[in-house]
Amino acid sequence: MLPITKRKKRLICAGVLAAAVVGLAAGLDSRLTVPHYRLESEKLSGSVRVALITDLHCCNYGPGQRDLLDAVAAEAPDLVLLGGDIVDDDPSLPVEDAYTVVRALAEQYPTYYVTGNHEFWSGRVEKIRENMADCGAVVLAGNWEDVALNGQKLRICGVDDPAVGAAAWTEQLAEVGAAADGSRFTILVTHRPERVEEYIRYGFDLTVAGHAHGGQWRVPGLINGLLAPNQGLFPKYAGGRYDLGKQVMVVSRGLARESTRIPRLFNRPELVVLDLTSGEDG
């Protein structure tokens, strides 16, 4: 075997360093991504497109929040669901960035909101709910609303974050669970994915959640998430689609960027798009 010269060693080291820099840059990529999920149901005769937004945490998406708002507009949803932690509890973060998004969305689409834990931690949850309603969003907290979109009948149910209190949260879930009576396609909007065993006791066709931030660090193809609140290491419900018998849960990896103490790694923030369909439209 020929000896490795100093020049070759330097070239090898430079190559390894360059690869590491490129890999780190890819891992820290915080550009918005838009995953799509398709769900078929015999309760539908046509299609409805839903945009799911969670865990914005007052983060900045360009002047006037146009990066996020333009991404939503490009998907042309029929309905927008806000799955909690749109507002953060850190008073140093610009709360108007959150309300700018909600106001603009509610002007264009039916928009539904539930609280997250950070909104409770802020100590201003009642004011936040009031502000969301003033922006045009429908605030769901143990209640539901029936909507008709593209000739399809949907029931949108929502519960507060469990920070509302154990008894109140259980009561809210039971209230909306009773509304999942099979008469129409029913969606549960909630912040916490880890409570899935409680959700599947009821007849929701689709549950949407956030909170896990995608497990913060990922290794695509190997580790879906490293650490998530209330799930710990290697969370089962870090982000993505989970088929639960006749029910489906979709967990968004959320939109938090500069608000997180630890940067996201191979875990780009996301706007989730769900196409609900009869399955007969191709």
Secondary structure, DSSP 8 states (H G I E B T S, - for coil): -----HHHHHHHHHHHHHHHHHHHHHHT----B--EEEEE-TT-SSEEEEEEE---TT---SGGGHHHHHHHHHH--SEEEE-S-SS-S-TTS-HHHHHHHHHHHHHHS-EEE---HHHHHTT-HHHHHHHHHHHT-EE-SSEEEEEEETTEEEEEEE---GGG-HHHHHHHHHHHHHH--SSSEEEEE-S-GGGHHHHTTS--SEEEE--SGGGSB-BTTTBS-SEETTTEES-TTSSEEEEETTEEEEE------TT-SS--BS---B-EEEEEE-S---
